[in-house]
Amino acid sequence: MRLEFTRRAEKDLLKLDPDTQRRIRSALDRMLINPQAVDLKKLKGEVDLWRLRSGDYRVIMRINEGGMTIYALRVLHRREAYR
């Protein structure tokens, strides 16, 4: 499994403080090793969008059909993630 960040997700992540960045990257690493070890849920009403919860932040992701590549689309605070 491979994780790729979109430019928008990279910018979102870089805006955050270093501790939050580290916590989110750690959650993403754990997800790649064992998806059951993190709070990962499919978004209702969407075909292939998922969200990963890391504290007050959410990583919105798209998982391709084969499941071999995960695209991180956005990294947002929970109040902004579902708008």
Backbone as a ProteinNet text record, in pm:
[ID]
protein_1_A
[PRIMARY]
MRLEFTRRAEKDLLKLDPDTQRRIRSALDRMLINPQAVDLKKLKGEVDLWRLRSGDYRVIMRINEGGMTIYALRVLHRREAYR
[TERTIARY]
83.8	0	88.9	45.8	124.7	37.1	91.8	18.9	76.7	-11.6	30.6	-50.1	17.6	-48.5	-75	-193.4	-217.9	-148.4	-131.2	-68.9	-148.8	-280.6	-368.8	-348.7	-339	-319.2	-182.3	-80.4	53	48.5	-18.5	-30.4	-106.1	-215.8	-293.8	-206.2	-127.5	-43	66.1	127.2	235.9	189.6	60.9	5.9	-5.3	-2.2	-23.1	106.9	93.6	212.2	285	414.4	494.5	442.1	391	339.3	218.3	128.9	9.6	49.9	146.1	195.3	250.1	329.1	386.6	279	175.9	67.4	-10.2	-34.8	-108.1	-24.6	102.6	189.5	202.3	206.9	213.9	86.6	-29.1	-156.1	-160.7	-109.1	-106.8	-13.5	100.6	193	129.3	61.2	-6.9	-115.7	-186	-291	-234.4	-117.4	-57.1	-15.9	27.9	68.8	-51.8	-147.5	-263.7	-385.1	-470.8	-585.9	-682	-684.1	-773.1	-720.1	-595.4	-533.8	-568	-635.6	-668.3	-817.9	-864.3	-1005.4	-1028.8	-1054.5	-1073.4	-1217.1	-1289.9	-1428.8	-1457.7	-1548.4	-1595.2	-1694.7	-1687.9	-1781.2	-1912.6	-2021.9	-2153	-2184.7	-2250.7	-2291	-2180.4	-2063.7	-1950.6	-1906.4	-1862.8	-1826.1	-1695.2	-1591.1	-1460.1	-1384.6	-1457.7	-1393.2	-1395.8	-1284.2	-1267.6	-1211.8	-1225.1	-1162.8	-1086.6	-973.6	-890.9	-894.7	-930.1	-937.8	-806	-752.7	-632.4	-653.5	-701.2	-733.3	-846.8	-827.9	-931.2	-918	-826.8	-804.7	-851.2	-889.8	-935.5	-855.6	-815.7	-749.3	-853.9	-894.1	-990.3	-909.7	-946.7	-867	-955	-893.4	-956.9	-872.6	-938	-868.7	-907	-807	-839.1	-898.5	-956.4	-1029.4	-945.7	-821.8	-736.5	-688.4	-702	-660.5	-510.9	-436	-290.6	-239.3	-319.6	-277.8	-384.8	-340.5	-429.7	-386.7	-482.2	-454.1	-509.7	-422.9	-467	-508.7	-637.7	-690.8	-685	-720.7	-722	-683.8	-628.8	-602	-663.3	-776.5	-853.5	-895.7	-921.1	-980	-1121.4	-1170.2	-1299	-1413.6	-1405.9	-1515	-1522.5	-1412.7	-1409.8	-1413.1	-1389.7	-1366	-1486.8	-1605.4	-1722.8	-1809.5	-1759.5	-1838.4	-1835.7
-117.2	0	124.3	226	348.5	469.3	569.4	690.9	807	883.1	1002.4	1121.1	1234.4	1357.8	1443.5	1501.9	1602.2	1730.7	1824.6	1952	2021.3	2015.3	2079.6	2018	1885.3	1818.1	1853.5	1863.3	1902.1	2041.9	2134.9	2271.3	2272.8	2196.2	2188	2140.4	2038.6	1979.6	2076.2	2145.6	2237.5	2359.1	2392.4	2505.1	2472.7	2344.6	2303.3	2309.1	2313.3	2316.1	2181.2	2178.4	2055.7	1935.1	1955.3	1842.4	1779.7	1862	1812.1	1740.7	1797.2	1731.6	1592.8	1584.5	1456.8	1355.6	1400.9	1312.5	1260	1346.2	1305.6	1209.6	1240.6	1149.8	1013.4	1013.6	887.5	805.2	871	801.1	744.9	819.3	771.1	650.7	655.6	541.5	417.7	435.7	322.5	266	354.4	310.7	223.5	259.2	181.2	42.4	33.5	-95.4	-180.3	-118.2	-191.9	-98.2	-100.3	-9.4	-22.8	-137.4	-154.4	-83.7	-38.1	24.3	172.8	228.7	371.8	390.4	513.9	546	586.4	487	505.7	468.2	560.7	532.9	581.7	511.8	551.3	665.1	765.4	876.7	838	859.6	825.7	913.9	855.4	929.7	947.7	895.4	906.6	766.8	753.8	622.9	572.4	654.3	605.6	702.8	783.3	876.4	820.5	834.8	788.4	902	891.1	989.3	917.1	975	926	1032.5	993.5	1086.3	1084.5	1203.7	1218.5	1340.2	1316.8	1426.8	1508.2	1639.7	1727.9	1744.3	1672.2	1685.4	1561.8	1583.2	1474.5	1477.5	1358.9	1344.7	1282.6	1355.6	1305.3	1236.5	1110	1029.3	961.7	931.2	850.9	726.3	611	483.9	429.4	401.2	353.3	212.8	168.4	41.8	-77.1	-82.3	-194.7	-187.8	-70.7	-54	-41.7	-29.5	-22.7	120.3	219.3	358.2	435.6	512.2	598.3	741.5	825	965.7	1050.1	1122.8	1216.1	1343.6	1376.9	1492.1	1620.6	1612.5	1729.7	1688.7	1782.8	1766.8	1889.5	1869.3	1982.2	1960	2071.4	2063.5	2008	1939.4	1871.1	1965.8	2090.5	2184.9	2223.2	2202.9	2239.8	2118.4	2001	1884.2	1837.2	1856.2	1796.5	1897.9	2017.5	2120.8	2098.9
0	0	0	-73.4	-88.7	-57.9	7.9	41.7	-37	-102	-175.1	-127.7	-109.9	-70.2	-193.2	-202.4	-305.3	-260.7	-352	-315	-205.1	-217.1	-119.7	19	26.7	155.2	214.1	128.9	176.8	237.9	168.4	219.7	351.6	357.9	482	596.5	572.1	676.6	720.7	625.3	658.2	738.1	731.8	808.3	957.2	991.5	1130.6	1209.3	1341.4	1426.4	1417.8	1449	1432.3	1510.4	1632.4	1709.9	1642.6	1590.7	1521.5	1393.2	1321	1199.5	1230.8	1337.3	1377.5	1414.4	1487.2	1528.9	1407.7	1310.3	1190.6	1106.1	1088.1	1010.6	1078.3	1210	1284.4	1262.8	1266.3	1242.4	1100.5	1004.1	865.5	852	918.8	915.9	977.2	1092.4	1155.4	1064.9	992.3	901.7	789.8	738	630.7	678.6	803.3	858.8	896.8	967.4	1016	1020	916.6	911.5	1029.5	1096.6	1211.1	1335.5	1333.5	1451	1462.6	1363.4	1364.9	1344.7	1368.9	1351.1	1205.4	1122.4	978.7	944.7	880.3	845	703.2	638.2	505.9	523.7	437.2	444.8	377	445.1	391.2	271.3	173.2	55	-46.8	-19.3	-110.9	-153.2	-276.9	-328.8	-269.7	-274.4	-232.4	-141.9	-64.2	27.9	169.6	237.5	374.3	457.2	588.5	675.9	785.9	819.9	929	1037.6	1158.8	1270.4	1347	1370.3	1451.4	1540.9	1662.4	1753.3	1695.9	1687.2	1632	1480.6	1418.8	1275.2	1200.6	1075	989.2	860.3	815.6	685.9	594.1	492.1	395.1	285.2	257.4	165	60.5	-51.7	-156.3	-172.5	-165.6	-182.5	-318.8	-403.5	-537.7	-531.7	-641	-644.7	-601.7	-642.4	-605.6	-461.8	-399.6	-261.7	-242.8	-351.7	-339.5	-322.4	-360	-345.1	-269.8	-170.8	-94.1	-121	-157.4	-185	-71	-0.5	102.9	30.9	39.4	-32.7	49.1	177.4	265	406.2	480.7	623.8	689.4	758.8	811.1	955.1	1024.9	1157.8	1142.5	1242.7	1231.1	1200.8	1244.2	1217.1	1069	995.9	855	760.2	812.3	727.6	649	701.4	637.4	563.8	542.8	473.4	325.3
[MASK]
+++++++++++++++++++++++++++++++++++++++++++++++++++++++++++++++++++++++++++++++++++

